[in-house]
């Protein structure tokens, strides 16, 4: 009896020694992480071996050196610029169409003889650099005077107001009022207009009630075209004195 118990005790001890290493290899399963054993995914880091810093791998859009992929394209080569259209040359004379239109604005559209006298002047002199549209009035009894005002349109410098007086001496009697259209040639600087322009040798134009004379100072030539209302008879010699402000003294 005692012998059989001793044999049983020895057998139990041997069995316990044999099962020790196998028991050390058994891993307990956490029910909350059971999926990791079914799919083969690694277990969540429990902090035993430390965490990798997230900022080491993440991209911060707020960072100064952050550039989205869509905006990171290389800049265009400044040497390859888009072609620009060539600028048209600046015209320094007034087109004939504008001259006819402006003259009609002074004398009225369809004025008898206007187109003919303007055409004659443009054919002889070419296109002007400026013109003056205005009116004047005057009278004479041996000694005569004219007062006028208008607006000068310069092809380059634009519009400005001008005034003029025109004293004369001669066998001249009467009074008249005129609409005046002055073609101005070779006036590069509109300020050079303001001086006295005496009558000069040149062709005088007359057609259908219109008259035009030829005035000159240096290279600047003025051809005033007039259509008068009134009666002024005789021959006179004088000049046109252009000023920037209106004045009463005709000299």
C-alpha positions as CSV (number, residue, x, y, z in Angstrom):
1,X,0.0,0.0,0.0
2,X,2.7,2.4,1.0
3,X,4.7,1.3,-2.0
4,X,1.9,2.1,-4.4
5,X,1.4,5.6,-2.9
6,X,5.1,6.3,-3.3
7,X,5.1,5.3,-6.9
8,X,2.1,7.6,-7.5
9,X,3.8,10.5,-5.9
10,X,7.0,10.0,-8.0
11,X,4.9,9.8,-11.2
12,X,3.1,13.1,-10.3
13,X,6.4,14.8,-9.6
14,X,7.9,13.7,-12.9
15,X,4.8,14.9,-14.8
16,X,5.0,18.3,-13.2
17,X,8.7,18.7,-14.1
18,X,8.0,17.7,-17.7
19,X,5.2,20.2,-18.2
20,X,7.1,23.3,-16.8
21,X,8.8,24.6,-20.1
22,X,5.6,24.2,-22.1
23,X,3.6,26.3,-19.5
24,X,6.2,29.1,-19.8
25,X,5.4,29.4,-23.6
26,X,1.7,29.8,-23.1
27,X,0.4,33.5,-23.7
28,X,-2.8,34.6,-22.2
29,X,-5.3,36.2,-24.7
30,X,-6.9,39.6,-23.9
31,X,-10.5,39.4,-25.1
32,X,-10.4,43.1,-26.1
33,X,-7.5,42.5,-28.5
34,X,-8.6,39.2,-29.8
35,X,-8.8,40.4,-33.5
36,X,-5.0,40.9,-33.6
37,X,-4.5,37.1,-33.3
38,X,-7.2,36.4,-36.0
39,X,-5.8,38.9,-38.6
40,X,-2.1,38.8,-37.7
41,X,-1.9,42.5,-37.1
42,X,0.6,43.7,-34.5
43,X,-0.7,44.4,-31.0
44,X,-1.2,48.0,-30.0
45,X,1.8,49.6,-28.4
46,X,1.4,49.5,-24.7
47,X,4.2,52.0,-24.0
48,X,6.6,49.3,-23.0
49,X,9.1,50.2,-25.7
50,X,8.3,53.9,-26.0
51,X,6.3,55.8,-28.7
52,X,7.7,57.3,-31.9
53,X,7.2,61.1,-32.0
54,X,4.2,61.9,-34.3
55,X,5.7,65.2,-35.5
56,X,8.6,63.3,-37.0
57,X,6.4,61.8,-39.7
58,X,3.4,64.2,-39.9
59,X,3.2,67.2,-42.3
60,X,2.0,70.4,-40.7
61,X,0.1,72.6,-43.2
62,X,0.6,75.6,-41.0
63,X,4.4,75.4,-41.2
64,X,6.1,78.3,-43.1
65,X,8.0,76.0,-45.4
66,X,4.9,73.9,-46.2
67,X,4.1,74.0,-49.9
68,X,1.1,72.1,-51.4
69,X,2.0,69.7,-54.2
70,X,-0.3,71.7,-56.6
71,X,1.6,74.9,-55.9
72,X,5.1,73.5,-56.0
73,X,5.4,73.7,-59.8
74,X,8.6,75.4,-61.1
75,X,8.3,79.1,-61.8
76,X,8.0,80.3,-65.4
77,X,11.3,81.2,-67.0
78,X,11.4,85.1,-67.2
79,X,13.5,84.9,-70.3
80,X,10.5,83.3,-72.1
81,X,8.0,86.2,-71.9
82,X,4.7,86.4,-73.6
83,X,4.9,88.4,-76.8
84,X,3.4,91.9,-76.7
85,X,1.8,93.6,-79.6
86,X,3.9,96.4,-81.2
87,X,2.7,99.9,-80.3
88,X,1.3,101.8,-83.2
89,X,3.3,105.0,-84.0
90,X,1.8,108.2,-82.6
91,X,0.3,110.4,-85.3
92,X,1.3,114.0,-85.1
93,X,-1.2,115.4,-87.6
94,X,-5.0,115.5,-87.5
95,X,-6.8,113.2,-90.0
96,X,-8.7,114.9,-92.8
97,X,-11.9,113.3,-91.7
98,X,-11.6,115.0,-88.3
99,X,-10.8,118.4,-90.1
100,X,-14.0,118.2,-92.2
101,X,-16.1,117.2,-89.2
102,X,-14.7,120.0,-87.0
103,X,-15.2,122.6,-89.8
104,X,-18.9,121.5,-90.2
105,X,-19.3,121.9,-86.4
106,X,-18.3,125.6,-86.8
107,X,-20.1,126.6,-90.0
108,X,-22.9,124.0,-90.1
109,X,-23.1,120.8,-92.0
110,X,-23.6,121.3,-95.7
111,X,-22.5,124.9,-95.8
112,X,-22.1,125.9,-99.4
113,X,-18.5,126.0,-100.5
114,X,-17.0,124.7,-97.2
115,X,-16.0,121.3,-98.4
116,X,-14.4,122.9,-101.5
117,X,-12.2,125.4,-99.7
118,X,-11.1,122.9,-97.0
119,X,-10.3,120.4,-99.8
120,X,-8.2,123.1,-101.6
121,X,-6.2,123.9,-98.4
122,X,-5.5,120.3,-97.5
123,X,-4.4,119.5,-101.1
124,X,-1.9,122.4,-101.0
125,X,-0.8,122.3,-97.4
126,X,-1.5,118.7,-96.2
127,X,-2.9,117.7,-92.8
128,X,-2.4,120.3,-90.0
129,X,-1.0,119.6,-86.5
130,X,-3.8,121.6,-84.9
131,X,-6.9,123.6,-85.6
132,X,-8.8,126.4,-83.9
133,X,-12.6,126.5,-83.9
134,X,-14.1,129.9,-82.8
135,X,-15.7,133.2,-83.6
136,X,-14.8,136.8,-83.9
137,X,-16.3,140.3,-84.3
138,X,-14.8,143.5,-85.4
139,X,-15.2,146.9,-87.1
140,X,-13.1,149.4,-88.9
141,X,-13.1,153.1,-90.0
142,X,-9.6,153.4,-91.5
143,X,-8.3,151.8,-88.3
144,X,-9.9,148.5,-87.5
145,X,-9.9,145.9,-84.7
146,X,-10.9,142.2,-84.3
147,X,-11.5,140.2,-81.2
148,X,-11.9,136.5,-81.2
149,X,-11.9,133.4,-79.0
150,X,-12.0,129.7,-79.5
151,X,-10.6,126.3,-78.6
152,X,-7.5,124.9,-80.2
153,X,-7.3,121.1,-80.7
154,X,-3.7,119.9,-80.9
155,X,-3.2,116.4,-82.1
156,X,-0.6,115.6,-79.4
157,X,-1.4,118.0,-76.5
158,X,-5.2,118.1,-76.6
159,X,-7.5,121.1,-76.2
160,X,-6.9,124.5,-74.7
161,X,-8.6,127.9,-74.9
162,X,-7.1,130.7,-77.0
163,X,-7.9,134.4,-77.6
164,X,-6.8,136.7,-80.3
165,X,-7.0,140.4,-81.4
166,X,-6.4,141.7,-84.9
167,X,-5.7,145.4,-85.3
168,X,-5.5,146.7,-88.9
169,X,-4.9,149.9,-90.8
170,X,-6.1,150.7,-94.3
171,X,-9.0,151.7,-96.5
172,X,-11.4,149.6,-94.5
173,X,-15.0,150.5,-93.4
174,X,-17.8,148.7,-91.7
175,X,-18.4,145.9,-89.1
176,X,-18.7,142.2,-89.3
177,X,-19.0,139.0,-87.2
178,X,-17.4,135.8,-88.3
179,X,-17.2,132.2,-87.5
180,X,-13.6,131.2,-87.8
181,X,-11.8,127.9,-88.4
182,X,-8.0,128.1,-88.3
183,X,-5.8,125.4,-89.6
184,X,-2.4,125.4,-87.8
185,X,0.7,123.8,-89.3
186,X,4.1,122.9,-87.9
187,X,3.1,123.7,-84.3
188,X,5.0,121.1,-82.3
189,X,4.5,122.9,-78.9
190,X,1.1,124.5,-78.4
191,X,2.7,127.2,-76.3
192,X,4.4,128.5,-79.4
193,X,1.1,129.7,-80.7
194,X,1.0,132.7,-78.5
195,X,2.6,135.5,-80.5
196,X,1.8,137.9,-83.4
197,X,1.3,136.4,-86.8
198,X,1.5,139.0,-89.6
199,X,0.1,138.4,-93.1
200,X,2.5,136.6,-95.3
201,X,2.9,135.8,-98.9
202,X,0.9,132.8,-99.8
203,X,-2.2,131.7,-101.6
204,X,-5.5,133.4,-100.6
205,X,-8.6,131.2,-100.8
206,X,-12.2,132.3,-101.6
207,X,-15.1,130.1,-102.4
208,X,-18.9,130.3,-101.8
209,X,-18.7,133.1,-99.3
210,X,-15.7,131.6,-97.5
211,X,-12.4,133.4,-97.4
212,X,-9.0,132.2,-96.2
213,X,-5.7,134.0,-95.7
214,X,-2.2,132.9,-95.0
215,X,-0.3,134.0,-91.8
216,X,3.1,132.9,-90.7
217,X,5.8,133.2,-88.0
218,X,8.9,131.1,-88.5
219,X,7.8,127.6,-89.4
220,X,4.4,128.0,-87.9
221,X,1.7,128.7,-90.5
222,X,-1.9,129.7,-89.8
223,X,-4.7,129.6,-92.4
224,X,-7.9,131.2,-90.9
225,X,-11.1,130.3,-92.8
226,X,-13.9,132.8,-92.3
227,X,-17.6,133.1,-93.1
228,X,-18.8,136.5,-92.3
229,X,-22.1,138.2,-91.5
230,X,-22.2,142.0,-92.0
231,X,-20.5,144.5,-94.3
232,X,-16.9,145.4,-94.2
233,X,-15.4,146.9,-97.3
234,X,-11.9,147.9,-98.2
235,X,-8.3,146.7,-98.0
236,X,-6.4,146.4,-94.7
237,X,-3.1,145.1,-93.4
238,X,-2.6,143.8,-89.9
239,X,-1.9,140.7,-87.9
240,X,-3.5,138.3,-85.5
241,X,-2.1,138.3,-81.9
242,X,-2.9,135.1,-80.0
243,X,-2.9,135.2,-76.2
244,X,-3.7,132.8,-73.4
245,X,-6.1,135.2,-71.7
246,X,-8.8,137.5,-73.0
247,X,-7.6,141.1,-73.3
248,X,-9.1,144.4,-74.5
249,X,-6.1,146.1,-75.9
250,X,-5.8,144.9,-79.6
251,X,-2.0,145.5,-79.8
